[in-house]
């Protein structure tokens, strides 16, 4: 199954990586990125593994970093809609076009 990203997910990821790099250095940013990619792969391999969020999207928690991403399952791909911190407003990113 293919993985597709909403165009703003790149911005979400860039903001998170920049924050971690400024706060703790490149190593932490790289570790976050590696964990994110590992979980994207898991969502790709097992799309129904992660639970449904109240928004109706699947939620994959990046537990160690207090972030998560929301995605939807389509017939031939998953589409990651938003990547955000767990304390960000619950509605952040949900208005993005699918």
N, CA, C and O atoms as a printed pandas DataFrame, in Angstrom:
     atom_number atom_name residue_name chain_id  residue_number  x_coord  y_coord  z_coord
0              1         N          UNK        A               1    0.846   -1.179    0.000
1              2        CA          UNK        A               1    0.000    0.000    0.000
2              3         C          UNK        A               1    0.893    1.245    0.000
3              4         O          UNK        A               1    1.876    1.319    0.738
4              5         N          UNK        A               2    0.547    2.184   -0.810
5              6        CA          UNK        A               2    1.305    3.426   -0.947
6              7         C          UNK        A               2    0.985    4.381    0.215
7              8         O          UNK        A               2   -0.093    4.312    0.805
8              9         N          UNK        A               3    1.920    5.256    0.528
9             10        CA          UNK        A               3    1.707    6.311    1.527
10            11         C          UNK        A               3    1.709    7.646    0.800
11            12         O          UNK        A               3    2.607    7.934    0.008
12            13         N          UNK        A               4    0.707    8.446    1.074
13            14        CA          UNK        A               4    0.640    9.808    0.536
14            15         C          UNK        A               4    0.518   10.759    1.722
15            16         O          UNK        A               4   -0.041   10.413    2.762
16            17         N          UNK        A               5    1.047   11.951    1.545
17            18        CA          UNK        A               5    1.043   12.949    2.603
18            19         C          UNK        A               5    0.292   14.192    2.140
19            20         O          UNK        A               5    0.452   14.636    1.002
20            21         N          UNK        A               6   -0.521   14.746    3.023
21            22        CA          UNK        A               6   -1.076   16.063    2.743
22            23         C          UNK        A               6    0.096   17.019    2.599
23            24         O          UNK        A               6    1.104   16.870    3.289
24            25         N          UNK        A               7   -0.021   17.986    1.724
25            26        CA          UNK        A               7    1.101   18.884    1.443
26            27         C          UNK        A               7    1.594   19.636    2.678
27            28         O          UNK        A               7    2.763   20.019    2.717
28            29         N          UNK        A               8    0.763   19.859    3.676
29            30        CA          UNK        A               8    1.180   20.597    4.866
30            31         C          UNK        A               8    1.891   19.720    5.902
31            32         O          UNK        A               8    2.441   20.242    6.871
32            33         N          UNK        A               9    1.888   18.418    5.715
33            34        CA          UNK        A               9    2.602   17.535    6.645
34            35         C          UNK        A               9    4.105   17.822    6.590
35            36         O          UNK        A               9    4.797   17.712    7.602
36            37         N          UNK        A              10    4.601   18.184    5.422
37            38        CA          UNK        A              10    6.019   18.537    5.319
38            39         C          UNK        A              10    6.330   19.741    6.211
39            40         O          UNK        A              10    7.374   19.777    6.862
40            41         N          UNK        A              11    5.439   20.713    6.243
41            42        CA          UNK        A              11    5.627   21.872    7.120
42            43         C          UNK        A              11    5.554   21.452    8.584
43            44         O          UNK        A              11    6.357   21.895    9.406
44            45         N          UNK        A              12    4.586   20.593    8.904
45            46        CA          UNK        A              12    4.469   20.093   10.284
46            47         C          UNK        A              12    5.774   19.445   10.719
47            48         O          UNK        A              12    6.292   19.723   11.801
48            49         N          UNK        A              13    6.296   18.582    9.864
49            50        CA          UNK        A              13    7.526   17.853   10.180
50            51         C          UNK        A              13    8.709   18.806   10.307
51            52         O          UNK        A              13    9.521   18.668   11.222
52            53         N          UNK        A              14    8.810   19.755    9.411
53            54        CA          UNK        A              14    9.909   20.717    9.456
54            55         C          UNK        A              14    9.896   21.514   10.767
55            56         O          UNK        A              14   10.944   21.730   11.375
56            57         N          UNK        A              15    8.716   21.946   11.196
57            58        CA          UNK        A              15    8.601   22.704   12.449
58            59         C          UNK        A              15    9.054   21.867   13.647
59            60         O          UNK        A              15    9.748   22.369   14.531
60            61         N          UNK        A              16    8.668   20.615   13.673
61            62        CA          UNK        A              16    9.037   19.732   14.784
62            63         C          UNK        A              16   10.539   19.476   14.785
63            64         O          UNK        A              16   11.187   19.566   15.828
64            65         N          UNK        A              17   11.091   19.160   13.622
65            66        CA          UNK        A              17   12.525   18.879   13.541
66            67         C          UNK        A              17   13.354   20.117   13.894
67            68         O          UNK        A              17   14.382   20.005   14.562
68            69         N          UNK        A              18   12.917   21.278   13.455
69            70        CA          UNK        A              18   13.620   22.523   13.790
70            71         C          UNK        A              18   13.594   22.758   15.291
71            72         O          UNK        A              18   14.609   23.122   15.884
72            73         N          UNK        A              19   12.434   22.552   15.906
73            74        CA          UNK        A              19   12.310   22.732   17.351
74            75         C          UNK        A              19   13.276   21.799   18.091
75            76         O          UNK        A              19   14.033   22.248   18.951
76            77         N          UNK        A              20   13.253   20.513   17.760
77            78        CA          UNK        A              20   14.129   19.562   18.448
78            79         C          UNK        A              20   15.600   19.882   18.222
79            80         O          UNK        A              20   16.417   19.753   19.135
80            81         N          UNK        A              21   15.935   20.295   17.013
81            82        CA          UNK        A              21   17.332   20.620   16.733
82            83         C          UNK        A              21   17.785   21.838   17.544
83            84         O          UNK        A              21   18.900   21.853   18.066
84            85         N          UNK        A              22   16.941   22.841   17.648
85            86        CA          UNK        A              22   17.301   24.036   18.416
86            87         C          UNK        A              22   17.355   23.758   19.917
87            88         O          UNK        A              22   18.189   24.320   20.627
88            89         N          UNK        A              23   16.468   22.895   20.393
89            90        CA          UNK        A              23   16.403   22.617   21.823
90            91         C          UNK        A              23   17.498   21.662   22.294
91            92         O          UNK        A              23   18.108   21.873   23.343
92            93         N          UNK        A              24   17.739   20.613   21.512
93            94        CA          UNK        A              24   18.618   19.546   21.994
94            95         C          UNK        A              24   19.654   19.065   20.994
95            96         O          UNK        A              24   20.465   18.197   21.319
96            97         N          UNK        A              25   19.646   19.604   19.795
97            98        CA          UNK        A              25   20.651   19.218   18.827
98            99         C          UNK        A              25   20.121   18.310   17.732
99           100         O          UNK        A              25   19.007   17.791   17.794
100          101         N          UNK        A              26   20.956   18.143   16.742
101          102        CA          UNK        A              26   20.596   17.380   15.550
102          103         C          UNK        A              26   20.282   15.918   15.856
103          104         O          UNK        A              26   19.432   15.314   15.202
104          105         N          UNK        A              27   20.954   15.360   16.832
105          106        CA          UNK        A              27   20.743   13.945   17.144
106          107         C          UNK        A              27   19.290   13.666   17.545
107          108         O          UNK        A              27   18.701   12.684   17.093
108          109         N          UNK        A              28   18.717   14.516   18.381
109          110        CA          UNK        A              28   17.329   14.313   18.794
110          111         C          UNK        A              28   16.379   14.471   17.603
111          112         O          UNK        A              28   15.430   13.702   17.454
112          113         N          UNK        A              29   16.639   15.465   16.766
113          114        CA          UNK        A              29   15.812   15.654   15.570
114          115         C          UNK        A              29   15.886   14.419   14.675
115          116         O          UNK        A              29   14.868   13.970   14.148
116          117         N          UNK        A              30   17.078   13.874   14.504
117          118        CA          UNK        A              30   17.247   12.666   13.688
118          119         C          UNK        A              30   16.534   11.464   14.297
119          120         O          UNK        A              30   15.952   10.655   13.575
120          121         N          UNK        A              31   16.576   11.346   15.616
121          122        CA          UNK        A              31   15.892   10.241   16.290
122          123         C          UNK        A              31   14.380   10.348   16.104
123          124         O          UNK        A              31   13.709    9.345   15.859
124          125         N          UNK        A              32   13.841   11.574   16.222
125          126        CA          UNK        A              32   12.406   11.769   15.994
126          127         C          UNK        A              32   12.046   11.360   14.573
127          128         O          UNK        A              32   11.077   10.633   14.354
128          129         N          UNK        A              33   12.830   11.831   13.609
129          130        CA          UNK        A              33   12.556   11.541   12.209
130          131         C          UNK        A              33   12.581   10.037   11.941
131          132         O          UNK        A              33   11.735    9.509   11.219
132          133         N          UNK        A              34   13.545    9.369   12.522
133          134        CA          UNK        A              34   13.649    7.918   12.362
134          135         C          UNK        A              34   12.427    7.211   12.943
135          136         O          UNK        A              34   11.884    6.299   12.320
136          137         N          UNK        A              35   11.998    7.621   14.116
137          138        CA          UNK        A              35   10.804    7.022   14.749
138          139         C          UNK        A              35    9.557    7.302   13.918
139          140         O          UNK        A              35    8.715    6.422   13.742
140          141         N          UNK        A              36    9.439    8.518   13.411
141          142        CA          UNK        A              36    8.306    8.882   12.555
142          143         C          UNK        A              36    8.256    7.966   11.327
143          144         O          UNK        A              36    7.204    7.414   11.004
144          145         N          UNK        A              37    9.392    7.808   10.647
145          146        CA          UNK        A              37    9.429    6.955    9.453
146          147         C          UNK        A              37    9.105    5.501    9.775
147          148         O          UNK        A              37    8.434    4.824    8.996
148          149         N          UNK        A              38    9.580    5.024   10.919
149          150        CA          UNK        A              38    9.295    3.647   11.339
150          151         C          UNK        A              38    7.791    3.444   11.526
151          152         O          UNK        A              38    7.242    2.420   11.120
152          153         N          UNK        A              39    7.135    4.416   12.136
153          154        CA          UNK        A              39    5.693    4.288   12.372
154          155         C          UNK        A              39    4.879    4.500   11.100
155          156         O          UNK        A              39    3.818    3.896   10.941
156          157         N          UNK        A              40    5.353    5.340   10.202
157          158        CA          UNK        A              40    4.687    5.478    8.901
158          159         C          UNK        A              40    4.743    4.133    8.175
159          160         O          UNK        A              40    3.761    3.708    7.565
160          161         N          UNK        A              41    5.884    3.476    8.245
161          162        CA          UNK        A              41    6.023    2.157    7.622
162          163         C          UNK        A              41    5.060    1.148    8.239
163          164         O          UNK        A              41    4.458    0.340    7.532
164          165         N          UNK        A              42    4.919    1.199    9.560
165          166        CA          UNK        A              42    3.986    0.283   10.234
166          167         C          UNK        A              42    2.548    0.559    9.789
167          168         O          UNK        A              42    1.780   -0.371    9.542
168          169         N          UNK        A              43    2.190    1.842    9.687
169          170        CA          UNK        A              43    0.846    2.194    9.216
170          171         C          UNK        A              43    0.643    1.734    7.775
171          172         O          UNK        A              43   -0.451    1.317    7.395
172          173         N          UNK        A              44    1.692    1.812    6.989
173          174        CA          UNK        A              44    1.619    1.361    5.601
174          175         C          UNK        A              44    1.430   -0.155    5.529
175          176         O          UNK        A              44    0.625   -0.649    4.740
176          177         N          UNK        A              45    2.169   -0.883    6.349
177          178        CA          UNK        A              45    2.111   -2.342    6.338
178          179         C          UNK        A              45    0.836   -2.891    6.971
179          180         O          UNK        A              45    0.295   -3.903    6.525
180          181         N          UNK        A              46    0.361   -2.211    8.019
181          182        CA          UNK        A              46   -0.822   -2.666    8.762
182          183         C          UNK        A              46   -1.761   -1.476    8.985
183          184         O          UNK        A              46   -1.866   -0.985   10.109
184          185         N          UNK        A              47   -2.440   -1.008    7.946
185          186        CA          UNK        A              47   -3.213    0.235    8.032
186          187         C          UNK        A              47   -4.264    0.268    9.151
187          188         O          UNK        A              47   -4.549    1.334    9.697
188          189         N          UNK        A              48   -4.829   -0.869    9.488
189          190        CA          UNK        A              48   -5.883   -0.884   10.510
190          191         C          UNK        A              48   -5.341   -1.128   11.917
191          192         O          UNK        A              48   -6.117   -1.247   12.865
192          193         N          UNK        A              49   -4.045   -1.200   12.059
193          194        CA          UNK        A              49   -3.432   -1.474   13.361
194          195         C          UNK        A              49   -3.728   -0.375   14.387
195          196         O          UNK        A              49   -3.976   -0.672   15.555
196          197         N          UNK        A              50   -3.703    0.870   13.967
197          198        CA          UNK        A              50   -3.863    1.991   14.893
198          199         C          UNK        A              50   -5.344    2.345   15.072
199          200         O          UNK        A              50   -6.158    2.166   14.165
200          201         N          UNK        A              51   -5.664    2.847   16.257
201          202        CA          UNK        A              51   -7.064    3.084   16.624
202          203         C          UNK        A              51   -7.663    4.293   15.900
203          204         O          UNK        A              51   -6.947    5.167   15.411
204          205         N          UNK        A              52   -8.984    4.312   15.848
205          206        CA          UNK        A              52   -9.700    5.448   15.281
206          207         C          UNK        A              52   -9.757    6.569   16.304
207          208         O          UNK        A              52  -10.050    6.345   17.479
208          209         N          UNK        A              53   -9.478    7.760   15.848
209          210        CA          UNK        A              53   -9.566    8.984   16.635
210          211         C          UNK        A              53  -11.028    9.458   16.588
211          212         O          UNK        A              53  -11.762    9.057   15.684
212          213         N          UNK        A              54  -11.467   10.291   17.524
213          214        CA          UNK        A              54  -12.837   10.818   17.431
214          215         C          UNK        A              54  -13.121   11.552   16.109
215          216         O          UNK        A              54  -14.279   11.717   15.725
216          217         N          UNK        A              55  -12.067   11.985   15.423
217          218        CA          UNK        A              55  -12.240   12.670   14.135
218          219         C          UNK        A              55  -12.627   11.699   13.018
219          220         O          UNK        A              55  -13.044   12.128   11.942
220          221         N          UNK        A              56  -12.490   10.391   13.269
221          222        CA          UNK        A              56  -12.758    9.390   12.244
222          223         C          UNK        A              56  -11.509    8.963   11.491
223          224         O          UNK        A              56  -11.566    8.086   10.629
224          225         N          UNK        A              57  -10.371    9.591   11.820
225          226        CA          UNK        A              57   -9.095    9.221   11.223
226          227         C          UNK        A              57   -8.365    8.261   12.149
227          228         O          UNK        A              57   -8.655    8.207   13.344
228          229         N          UNK        A              58   -7.436    7.517   11.614
229          230        CA          UNK        A              58   -6.592    6.637   12.428
230          231         C          UNK        A              58   -5.506    7.478   13.087
231          232         O          UNK        A              58   -4.967    8.403   12.478
232          233         N          UNK        A              59   -5.194    7.151   14.328
233          234        CA          UNK        A              59   -4.196    7.904   15.081
234          235         C          UNK        A              59   -3.017    7.012   15.438
235          236         O          UNK        A              59   -3.183    5.957   16.049
236          237         N          UNK        A              60   -1.838    7.444   15.052
237          238        CA          UNK        A              60   -0.608    6.745   15.386
238          239         C          UNK        A              60    0.185    7.625   16.348
239          240         O          UNK        A              60    0.628    8.714   15.983
240          241         N          UNK        A              61    0.360    7.151   17.565
241          242        CA          UNK        A              61    1.088    7.899   18.580
242          243         C          UNK        A              61    2.591    7.678   18.453
243          244         O          UNK        A              61    3.062    6.547   18.333
244          245         N          UNK        A              62    3.324    8.770   18.481
245          246        CA          UNK        A              62    4.783    8.726   18.526
246          247         C          UNK        A              62    5.107    8.983   19.998
247          248         O          UNK        A              62    5.558   10.065   20.373
248          249         N          UNK        A              63    4.870    7.981   20.802
249          250        CA          UNK        A              63    4.806    8.088   22.255
250          251         C          UNK        A              63    6.013    8.758   22.886
251          252         O          UNK        A              63    5.857    9.659   23.711
252          253         N          UNK        A              64    7.188    8.344   22.522
253          254        CA          UNK        A              64    8.400    8.875   23.142
254          255         C          UNK        A              64    8.513   10.390   22.986
255          256         O          UNK        A              64    9.162   11.050   23.797
256          257         N          UNK        A              65    7.891   10.938   21.958
257          258        CA          UNK        A              65    8.032   12.353   21.638
258          259         C          UNK        A              65    6.750   13.168   21.833
259          260         O          UNK        A              65    6.721   14.350   21.491
260          261         N          UNK        A              66    5.705   12.568   22.369
261          262        CA          UNK        A              66    4.446   13.276   22.608
262          263         C          UNK        A              66    3.861   13.912   21.350
263          264         O          UNK        A              66    3.313   15.013   21.394
264          265         N          UNK        A              67    3.985   13.211   20.244
265          266        CA          UNK        A              67    3.401   13.641   18.979
266          267         C          UNK        A              67    2.575   12.484   18.414
267          268         O          UNK        A              67    2.667   11.350   18.884
268          269         N          UNK        A              68    1.791   12.785   17.427
269          270        CA          UNK        A              68    1.040   11.752   16.720
270          271         C          UNK        A              68    0.730   12.230   15.304
271          272         O          UNK        A              68    0.821   13.418   14.994
272          273         N          UNK        A              69    0.366   11.280   14.464
273          274        CA          UNK        A              69   -0.141   11.663   13.152
274          275         C          UNK        A              69   -1.476   10.978   12.926
275          276         O          UNK        A              69   -1.746    9.892   13.438
276          277         N          UNK        A              70   -2.297   11.657   12.139
277          278        CA          UNK        A              70   -3.616   11.150   11.790
278          279         C          UNK        A              70   -3.629   10.816   10.311
279          280         O          UNK        A              70   -3.096   11.561    9.489
280          281         N          UNK        A              71   -4.240    9.688    9.982
281          282        CA          UNK        A              71   -4.281    9.276    8.585
282          283         C          UNK        A              71   -5.601    8.592    8.276
283          284         O          UNK        A              71   -6.315    8.120    9.161
284          285         N          UNK        A              72   -5.893    8.557    6.988
285          286        CA          UNK        A              72   -7.084    7.850    6.518
286          287         C          UNK        A              72   -6.659    6.735    5.584
287          288         O          UNK        A              72   -5.627    6.813    4.919
288          289         N          UNK        A              73   -7.464    5.713    5.551
289          290        CA          UNK        A              73   -7.200    4.569    4.673
290          291         C          UNK        A              73   -8.069    4.714    3.433
291          292         O          UNK        A              73   -9.287    4.871    3.522
292          293         N          UNK        A              74   -7.422    4.658    2.279
293          294        CA          UNK        A              74   -8.114    4.655    0.986
294          295         C          UNK        A              74   -7.971    3.248    0.402
295          296         O          UNK        A              74   -7.332    2.386    1.004
296          297         N          UNK        A              75   -8.555    3.024   -0.748
297          298        CA          UNK        A              75   -8.524    1.676   -1.322
298          299         C          UNK        A              75   -7.109    1.204   -1.656
299          300         O          UNK        A              75   -6.805    0.022   -1.496
300          301         N          UNK        A              76   -6.242    2.103   -2.116
301          302        CA          UNK        A              76   -4.912    1.683   -2.538
302          303         C          UNK        A              76   -3.775    2.429   -1.835
303          304         O          UNK        A              76   -2.608    2.246   -2.183
304          305         N          UNK        A              77   -4.105    3.263   -0.853
305          306        CA          UNK        A              77   -3.070    4.030   -0.155
306          307         C          UNK        A              77   -3.582    4.515    1.205
307          308         O          UNK        A              77   -4.780    4.491    1.485
308          309         N          UNK        A              78   -2.642    4.950    2.033
309          310        CA          UNK        A              78   -3.024    5.693    3.230
310          311         C          UNK        A              78   -2.585    7.129    2.995
311          312         O          UNK        A              78   -1.597    7.382    2.306
312          313         N          UNK        A              79   -3.322    8.060    3.570
313          314        CA          UNK        A              79   -3.008    9.484    3.410
314          315         C          UNK        A              79   -2.842   10.100    4.787
315          316         O          UNK        A              79   -3.786   10.163    5.573
316          317         N          UNK        A              80   -1.642   10.550    5.065
317          318        CA          UNK        A              80   -1.361   11.200    6.343
318          319         C          UNK        A              80   -1.812   12.648    6.236
319          320         O          UNK        A              80   -1.344   13.401    5.382
320          321         N          UNK        A              81   -2.727   13.020    7.119
321          322        CA          UNK        A              81   -3.353   14.339    7.073
322          323         C          UNK        A              81   -2.620   15.384    7.895
323          324         O          UNK        A              81   -2.495   16.536    7.479
324          325         N          UNK        A              82   -2.129   14.976    9.073
325          326        CA          UNK        A              82   -1.515   15.948    9.978
326          327         C          UNK        A              82   -0.550   15.234   10.913
327          328         O          UNK        A              82   -0.753   14.077   11.279
328          329         N          UNK        A              83    0.493   15.943   11.286
329          330        CA          UNK        A              83    1.467   15.502   12.280
330          331         C          UNK        A              83    1.518   16.605   13.313
331          332         O          UNK        A              83    1.779   17.758   12.967
332          333         N          UNK        A              84    1.273   16.280   14.587
333          334        CA          UNK        A              84    1.206   17.349   15.586
334          335         C          UNK        A              84    1.545   16.854   16.987
335          336         O          UNK        A              84    1.551   15.654   17.262
336          337         N          UNK        A              85    1.825   17.808   17.858
337          338        CA          UNK        A              85    2.089   17.541   19.266
338          339         C          UNK        A              85    0.775   17.136   19.933
339          340         O          UNK        A              85   -0.295   17.602   19.541
340          341         N          UNK        A              86    0.860   16.283   20.921
341          342        CA          UNK        A              86   -0.344   15.789   21.592
342          343         C          UNK        A              86   -1.142   16.881   22.303
343          344         O          UNK        A              86   -2.341   16.718   22.530
344          345         N          UNK        A              87   -0.494   17.989   22.657
345          346        CA          UNK        A              87   -1.202   19.060   23.366
346          347         C          UNK        A              87   -1.703   20.155   22.427
347          348         O          UNK        A              87   -2.265   21.153   22.879
348          349         N          UNK        A              88   -1.505   19.974   21.152
349          350        CA          UNK        A              88   -2.016   20.935   20.183
350          351         C          UNK        A              88   -3.534   20.800   20.142
351          352         O          UNK        A              88   -4.073   19.740   20.459
352          353         N          UNK        A              89   -4.214   21.857   19.758
353          354        CA          UNK        A              89   -5.681   21.840   19.697
354          355         C          UNK        A              89   -6.152   20.612   18.921
355          356         O          UNK        A              89   -5.622   20.318   17.849
356          357         N          UNK        A              90   -7.144   19.892   19.452
357          358        CA          UNK        A              90   -7.593   18.661   18.786
358          359         C          UNK        A              90   -8.056   18.872   17.344
359          360         O          UNK        A              90   -7.970   17.957   16.525
360          361         N          UNK        A              91   -8.537   20.054   17.038
361          362        CA          UNK        A              91   -9.024   20.309   15.681
362          363         C          UNK        A              91   -7.946   20.725   14.703
363          364         O          UNK        A              91   -8.216   20.874   13.511
364          365         N          UNK        A              92   -6.714   20.917   15.190
365          366        CA          UNK        A              92   -5.650   21.375   14.298
366          367         C          UNK        A              92   -5.417   20.363   13.175
367          368         O          UNK        A              92   -5.194   19.178   13.421
368          369         N          UNK        A              93   -5.473   20.852   11.962
369          370        CA          UNK        A              93   -5.206   20.016   10.792
370          371         C          UNK        A              93   -6.388   19.238   10.261
371          372         O          UNK        A              93   -6.291   18.631    9.194
372          373         N          UNK        A              94   -7.497   19.235   10.971
373          374        CA          UNK        A              94   -8.627   18.413   10.528
374          375         C          UNK        A              94   -9.392   19.041    9.362
375          376         O          UNK        A              94  -10.100   18.337    8.642
376          377         N          UNK        A              95   -9.259   20.345    9.170
377          378        CA          UNK        A              95   -9.957   21.006    8.076
378          379         C          UNK        A              95   -9.198   20.887    6.755
379          380         O          UNK        A              95   -9.671   21.367    5.725
380          381         N          UNK        A              96   -8.055   20.267    6.776
381          382        CA          UNK        A              96   -7.273   20.097    5.552
382          383         C          UNK        A              96   -8.043   19.212    4.571
383          384         O          UNK        A              96   -8.651   18.213    4.956
384          385         N          UNK        A              97   -8.003   19.595    3.325
385          386        CA          UNK        A              97   -8.713   18.804    2.311
386          387         C          UNK        A              97   -8.076   17.437    2.183
387          388         O          UNK        A              97   -6.852   17.311    2.190
388          389         N          UNK        A              98   -8.912   16.406    2.066
389          390        CA          UNK        A              98   -8.367   15.038    1.946
390          391         C          UNK        A              98   -7.624   14.790    0.708
391          392         O          UNK        A              98   -7.124   13.685    0.498
